[in-house]
Amino acid sequence: MALENKLGLTSSADLAREEERISKKKAVELFETGLLDTLPAGKFVTLQAIHKHLFEDIYDFTGEIRTVNMAKGNFRFAPLMYLQAAL
């Protein structure tokens, strides 16, 4: 089962492939457009902006602080209860 997404994909494998393809394209855009040069270094708002840019075409929640625990495959992201401290 795949995470809810804007692409309408229900297969985790299909979503992973599309996420990789789209986010790589968007990462190149960050450099080529100079967007990274406009963001302050070492700030949380910069991480939010990068996350939003990379994944905005795939998920609705991009660039927001999550409110649920999440994992991807066997990798678990920072638990919600420790998230603020980790940022």
Rosetta constraint file for C-alpha pairs under 8 A:
AtomPair CA 1 CA 10 HARMONIC 5.94 0.50
AtomPair CA 1 CA 11 HARMONIC 5.80 0.50
AtomPair CA 1 CA 12 HARMONIC 5.71 0.50
AtomPair CA 2 CA 9 HARMONIC 7.06 0.50
AtomPair CA 2 CA 10 HARMONIC 5.05 0.50
AtomPair CA 2 CA 11 HARMONIC 5.42 0.50
AtomPair CA 2 CA 12 HARMONIC 4.38 0.50
AtomPair CA 2 CA 15 HARMONIC 6.78 0.50
AtomPair CA 3 CA 10 HARMONIC 7.66 0.50
AtomPair CA 3 CA 12 HARMONIC 7.51 0.50
AtomPair CA 4 CA 8 HARMONIC 7.55 0.50
AtomPair CA 4 CA 9 HARMONIC 7.85 0.50
AtomPair CA 4 CA 10 HARMONIC 7.77 0.50
AtomPair CA 4 CA 59 HARMONIC 7.36 0.50
AtomPair CA 5 CA 9 HARMONIC 6.74 0.50
AtomPair CA 5 CA 58 HARMONIC 5.62 0.50
AtomPair CA 5 CA 59 HARMONIC 4.94 0.50
AtomPair CA 5 CA 60 HARMONIC 7.17 0.50
AtomPair CA 6 CA 57 HARMONIC 6.92 0.50
AtomPair CA 6 CA 58 HARMONIC 5.11 0.50
AtomPair CA 6 CA 59 HARMONIC 5.61 0.50
AtomPair CA 6 CA 60 HARMONIC 7.05 0.50
AtomPair CA 7 CA 58 HARMONIC 6.19 0.50
AtomPair CA 9 CA 14 HARMONIC 6.79 0.50
AtomPair CA 9 CA 15 HARMONIC 5.97 0.50
AtomPair CA 10 CA 14 HARMONIC 7.68 0.50
AtomPair CA 10 CA 15 HARMONIC 7.34 0.50
AtomPair CA 11 CA 15 HARMONIC 6.16 0.50
AtomPair CA 12 CA 16 HARMONIC 6.02 0.50
AtomPair CA 13 CA 17 HARMONIC 6.31 0.50
AtomPair CA 14 CA 18 HARMONIC 6.28 0.50
AtomPair CA 15 CA 19 HARMONIC 5.85 0.50
AtomPair CA 16 CA 20 HARMONIC 6.09 0.50
AtomPair CA 17 CA 21 HARMONIC 6.20 0.50
AtomPair CA 18 CA 22 HARMONIC 5.93 0.50
AtomPair CA 19 CA 23 HARMONIC 5.79 0.50
AtomPair CA 19 CA 55 HARMONIC 7.60 0.50
AtomPair CA 19 CA 58 HARMONIC 7.01 0.50
AtomPair CA 20 CA 24 HARMONIC 5.98 0.50
AtomPair CA 21 CA 25 HARMONIC 6.43 0.50
AtomPair CA 22 CA 26 HARMONIC 6.19 0.50
AtomPair CA 22 CA 54 HARMONIC 7.60 0.50
AtomPair CA 22 CA 55 HARMONIC 7.74 0.50
AtomPair CA 22 CA 57 HARMONIC 7.89 0.50
AtomPair CA 23 CA 27 HARMONIC 5.96 0.50
AtomPair CA 23 CA 54 HARMONIC 4.90 0.50
AtomPair CA 23 CA 55 HARMONIC 6.20 0.50
AtomPair CA 24 CA 28 HARMONIC 6.41 0.50
AtomPair CA 24 CA 54 HARMONIC 7.79 0.50
AtomPair CA 25 CA 29 HARMONIC 6.52 0.50
AtomPair CA 26 CA 30 HARMONIC 6.42 0.50
AtomPair CA 26 CA 53 HARMONIC 6.74 0.50
AtomPair CA 26 CA 54 HARMONIC 5.27 0.50
AtomPair CA 27 CA 31 HARMONIC 6.88 0.50
AtomPair CA 27 CA 54 HARMONIC 6.25 0.50
AtomPair CA 28 CA 32 HARMONIC 6.11 0.50
AtomPair CA 29 CA 33 HARMONIC 5.63 0.50
AtomPair CA 29 CA 35 HARMONIC 7.98 0.50
AtomPair CA 30 CA 34 HARMONIC 6.24 0.50
AtomPair CA 30 CA 35 HARMONIC 5.29 0.50
AtomPair CA 30 CA 36 HARMONIC 5.79 0.50
AtomPair CA 30 CA 50 HARMONIC 7.99 0.50
AtomPair CA 30 CA 53 HARMONIC 7.90 0.50
AtomPair CA 31 CA 35 HARMONIC 6.64 0.50
AtomPair CA 31 CA 36 HARMONIC 6.31 0.50
AtomPair CA 34 CA 38 HARMONIC 7.03 0.50
AtomPair CA 35 CA 39 HARMONIC 6.97 0.50
AtomPair CA 39 CA 46 HARMONIC 5.75 0.50
AtomPair CA 40 CA 46 HARMONIC 6.25 0.50
AtomPair CA 41 CA 46 HARMONIC 7.01 0.50
AtomPair CA 42 CA 46 HARMONIC 7.29 0.50
AtomPair CA 43 CA 47 HARMONIC 6.91 0.50
AtomPair CA 44 CA 48 HARMONIC 6.30 0.50
AtomPair CA 44 CA 87 HARMONIC 7.15 0.50
AtomPair CA 45 CA 49 HARMONIC 6.15 0.50
AtomPair CA 46 CA 50 HARMONIC 6.18 0.50
AtomPair CA 47 CA 51 HARMONIC 6.06 0.50
AtomPair CA 47 CA 63 HARMONIC 7.90 0.50
AtomPair CA 48 CA 52 HARMONIC 6.05 0.50
AtomPair CA 48 CA 62 HARMONIC 7.82 0.50
AtomPair CA 48 CA 63 HARMONIC 4.42 0.50
AtomPair CA 48 CA 64 HARMONIC 6.84 0.50
AtomPair CA 49 CA 53 HARMONIC 6.12 0.50
AtomPair CA 49 CA 63 HARMONIC 6.07 0.50
AtomPair CA 50 CA 54 HARMONIC 6.12 0.50
AtomPair CA 50 CA 63 HARMONIC 7.63 0.50
AtomPair CA 51 CA 55 HARMONIC 6.14 0.50
AtomPair CA 51 CA 56 HARMONIC 7.88 0.50
AtomPair CA 51 CA 62 HARMONIC 6.13 0.50
AtomPair CA 51 CA 63 HARMONIC 5.33 0.50
AtomPair CA 52 CA 56 HARMONIC 5.18 0.50
AtomPair CA 52 CA 62 HARMONIC 4.60 0.50
AtomPair CA 52 CA 63 HARMONIC 4.32 0.50
AtomPair CA 52 CA 64 HARMONIC 8.00 0.50
AtomPair CA 55 CA 59 HARMONIC 6.15 0.50
AtomPair CA 55 CA 62 HARMONIC 6.07 0.50
AtomPair CA 56 CA 60 HARMONIC 6.68 0.50
AtomPair CA 56 CA 61 HARMONIC 7.88 0.50
AtomPair CA 56 CA 62 HARMONIC 5.66 0.50
AtomPair CA 61 CA 66 HARMONIC 7.71 0.50
AtomPair CA 66 CA 80 HARMONIC 7.74 0.50
AtomPair CA 67 CA 80 HARMONIC 6.83 0.50
AtomPair CA 68 CA 80 HARMONIC 6.26 0.50
AtomPair CA 69 CA 77 HARMONIC 7.26 0.50
AtomPair CA 69 CA 78 HARMONIC 7.66 0.50
AtomPair CA 69 CA 79 HARMONIC 5.69 0.50
AtomPair CA 69 CA 80 HARMONIC 5.45 0.50
AtomPair CA 70 CA 76 HARMONIC 6.22 0.50
AtomPair CA 70 CA 77 HARMONIC 5.79 0.50
AtomPair CA 70 CA 79 HARMONIC 7.73 0.50
AtomPair CA 71 CA 75 HARMONIC 5.53 0.50
AtomPair CA 71 CA 76 HARMONIC 4.13 0.50
AtomPair CA 71 CA 77 HARMONIC 5.65 0.50
AtomPair CA 72 CA 76 HARMONIC 6.38 0.50
AtomPair CA 72 CA 77 HARMONIC 7.86 0.50
AtomPair CA 78 CA 82 HARMONIC 6.56 0.50
AtomPair CA 78 CA 83 HARMONIC 5.87 0.50
AtomPair CA 78 CA 86 HARMONIC 7.46 0.50
AtomPair CA 79 CA 83 HARMONIC 6.08 0.50
AtomPair CA 80 CA 84 HARMONIC 7.86 0.50
AtomPair CA 82 CA 86 HARMONIC 6.17 0.50
AtomPair CA 83 CA 87 HARMONIC 6.31 0.50
